[in-house]
Amino acid sequence: MNVPPVDIPRIQGLRSRLHRRAHRLTEADLDRRTMVFAPHPEDESLGCGGTILQKRCHGIPVDLVFMTDGHRSHGRLFGADRLVAIREKEALAAAEDLGCDSEAVHFLRYADGALSDSFDAAIEAVTALLIDRQPNDIFLPLANDGPSDHEVTFDIVIAALRRCGRPVRVHEYPIWFWARWPWVRLRIRPKRTGLRTWFEPNTAILGLPTMRRLTSAVFIGNLIDRKRAALFCHQSQVSSLNGDPDWPVLQDIAGGDFLDCFFHDVELFASWTYEPGSDHRSPLSQSDIASPQTTECHV
């Protein structure tokens, strides 16, 4: 199968259009208690690390919820139990770099790759967190963004919101959306059970329906280096812990193009308002969003 290479000028043009059409969320919009749900440690930094930093720069409480234990990323090379302990330490270090206190970090420790097996228990756990912390903003993986733990995390959180019965703003962050041509030089290869080298035929499609949903943006241009530092706290995902050259890392995916997608001046979201008793997703409109302001971050 011949896959077109990345056309850098064209990609820059597509990104510019995405950024221009997105409503820019401002300090006033971000001034809302927040809970971030990550299927695995590192997803929080990839998907919305800059936004977490922006919120923490303004003193907004942010809770981080890690749904799975992350043992499958390199368990076959390192030992699952040992890797789980390492990944939790990495997640705490990343949270600190993002400005979050350790008491705001929650490990649910469901089995990596099998979150669906704990679906009902996870709904109970997430519901309890939502009731206890009372967030106004929810960040979670983009719907239908696969692999399974990402999709199941979305379903669990939405089910828990229905139980809580209070309105919140929902912001879906894309991860594997960026593993599509033309954003990356996609090379189809067999599915592996290690670090997310998850590619199926549909990942070679531009993903136009998803593009149309990415209508909110947070400027992170002043925080890109700090976002990168937080991500690189997840050392098991960006470097070999045992020197094994077969240890897969994020930089391997699509020759590094995939990782580059997360270090632009804005983070994009599919944002909408959850209303109790309704399954309709009401996208945030320009009237929901405050006028732009620019402030410096000193956290």
N, C-alpha and C positions, 0 to 999 in steps of 0.2 A: 504493500500500500504506500503510495507516494503522498506525503504530507507536505504542503507548502511551508517554506521557512517563514520566520517572522519578518515582516516588512516593517522596519522600525519607524519610518515616517508615517506610514498608515496607522500603526498602533498608537503613535503619539496623537494623531488626529482623532482616532476613536476615543482615546482616553480624554482628550480635551473636550470632546462633545459630551461625554458622560459627565465630566466635572462641571461643565457650563450649565447643563440642563438640571443638575441636582440642586435642590434647595440647601443653602448653607446653614447648618445648625450653628447657633451662636452661644455666647456665654449664658444668656438668659434661657435658651432652650436646654442647655446642659445642666442648669441649676436644679437638678432633680435627683433624688436618691436613686441609686442604680444597683442592679444585680446583673452580673455577667455569667452566662452559662457556657462552659467549654466542654465539649465531648472528651477532650484529652488535654493534659498539660501541654502548652505552647499554642493552642488554638486561640486563647484569650489575647496573647501578644500579637499573633498574626492578624486576627480579624479586627480587633478594636483596641490594640495597645495604645495607640496615640490618643484615642478618645478617652480611655481610662485616665491617661496622664492629664489631659485637658481638664477633666472633671476633678481630679485630685488636686490640680494646681489651684482650683478655686474652692477647695475645701469640701467638695461634695462627697458624701459617703458612697463607697463602691464596694460591694461584696463580690467575690469571685467564687464560683461553684464549679468544681471539677467533677464531672459525672463518672468517668471511668478511671481505672488505676493505671492505664497506659502500659500494661505489661507486655503487650504483643509487639510493640515497635521493634524491640531487639531481644525479646526474651529467649529466643533460640540461641543467641550468641552470648548471653550474659547471665542468664538465670532470672526467672520471672520475679521471684520475691525480692531479690537484690535490686532489680531494676525499678520495681515499684517504690522502694524506699528512696532510691536516688531521684526518681522523678518527682516525688513529693518535696524533697529538699530543693530541687531545681525550681519547682513551682513557687515555693515560699520565697526563694531568692528573686524570682521574676516579679512576684507581687510586691516585694519591697522596692524594687527598681521602678515599679509603676506607681509607687506612693501608697500602696494599700497595707494596712496593718495586718499582722498575722491572724488576729481574731476575726478578720473579715474574709478569711480564706476557709473554704469548706470543701473537704474531700469526701465524696459519697462512696468512692471505692467500688463501684460496680465493675464487673469483668470487662476488660477492653475487648471490643469486637463482639460482645454478646450482651449489650445493654438491653436489647429487646427481651431477654430472658428475665430481666428484673423490672419490667415495665410498670407493674402495679406498685411495687415497693418504691420505685423511683418517684412515681407520682406522689405518693404519700410523703416522701422525704422533701421533695421540692415544694409541695403545698405547705409543709411546716415551716420551711425557710421563708417563703413568701409571706406567710402570716406573721412570723416573728419579726422580719426585717422591714416589711411594708415598702418595697421599692416602688417608685413612680415610673422608672425607665427599666426596661428589660432588654438585654442584648443576648442574642442566641443565634445559632447557625442558620444560615439561609435555608428556607424550605426546599426540599428535593435537591439538596446539594451533594448528597452522598459523600463518603461511604455510609454504611448503615448507622453507625453510632451518631453521626451528625443528624441524620434524618430522624432517628429515634429521640435524640435530645430535643429537637424541635417539637415533636409530638407530645413528649412528656411535659414540657413546660407549658404548652398550650392547654393540655388537659388539667394541669395544676391551676392555671389561671381561671379556668371555668369553675373550679371548685372554690376558689377564693372569692369570686364574684365582685371584683372591684376594677374600675377602669385603669389601664396603664398604657403607656406608649411602648410599642414593641419595635425594636431595631434588629433586623436580620443582617448578619454580616456574612459576606461571601468568602469561602475558602477555596473549594475545588472548582468553583466557577472559573477561576483564573487558570486552571489546568487545561484550558481549551485553546485550540488554534482559533484566532491568530494571536492570542496573548502570549503563547509559548510556542517554541519549536517542538511540537508534539511528536514523540516517537512511541508508537504503540508497542507494548511489550507484555509478556504474560503477567497476570495478576500474581503479586507476591504477598506473603503474609507478614513481611517485615514493615519497616517504616513506609507510610502511605505512598506506595508507587501504584496507586489505584487508577487504572485507566481502562475504560470501556469504550466501545465505538462512539457513544454519544458525546464523549468528551472532545471529539474532534469537531464538534459543531459550535458555532459562534455563541449560541445561547441568547438569541434575541429576546425571547420572552423575559428572561432574567434581567437582561440589560434594561428593559423598560421599567422594571420594578426598582432599580437602584436610583432612587429619586432624592435621597438625602445624603449630605456630605458633611464631614467635620474636617476643618483645616488642621493639619498636624505638621505643617512645614517647619515649624520651629522646634519640633519634638522628634523628628525622624531618628536622630542619633540615639536618643533615649529609648525609643521604641526598639531599635535594633539591639541596644544593650540588654533590654529586658528579654527579648527573644533569645539572645545568646546566653542567658542564664540557663536555658534548657540545653545544657551541654551535650546530653545524650542524643539530642536531635540534630546537632550541628557539627559534631566531631566524634571520632571513634574513641570510646572509653577504654578499649583494650588493644588498640593498635591494629585491629583486623581491617585490612583494606576492603573487605566485603561489608563492613558496617555501613548501612545506608544512612544518609543524612539528607536534610532538606535541600541542600545545595545540589544534590544529584538530580532532582526532579526537573526534567526538561532542560538539562544543562544549565541550571541556575535561573532560567527565565521565570519559573514559577515563584521563587523566593523574591525576585526583584519586583514582582507585582505588588508587594505589600509595603514598599518604601517610596511612595509618592506623596505629594503634598496634601492629599486628602484621603480619608477613608470613606468608602461608599457603603450605604445601607439601604435596604428595603424597609422603610419606616411606615408604621400604621398605628392606629389607635384600637386597642382591644376594648370592646364594650361588653359588659356582662349580658349574657342571654342572647348574644348575636354571634354568628359565625362569619359575618361580613367583615372583611378587612377594610377599614376606612383609611386610605393613605393620607399622610400628613399633607396638608395643602400649604401654599405660601402664607395664607392668613393665620396658620397655626404657628408660624415661625417668626421669631423676633428679627429686628433689623440687625445687620452685622455690626460687631464690635471687635476690636483687637486689643488684647491685653497680653502682658508677658507672664511667663510661668516661672515661679520662684521656688517650687517645691523641690 
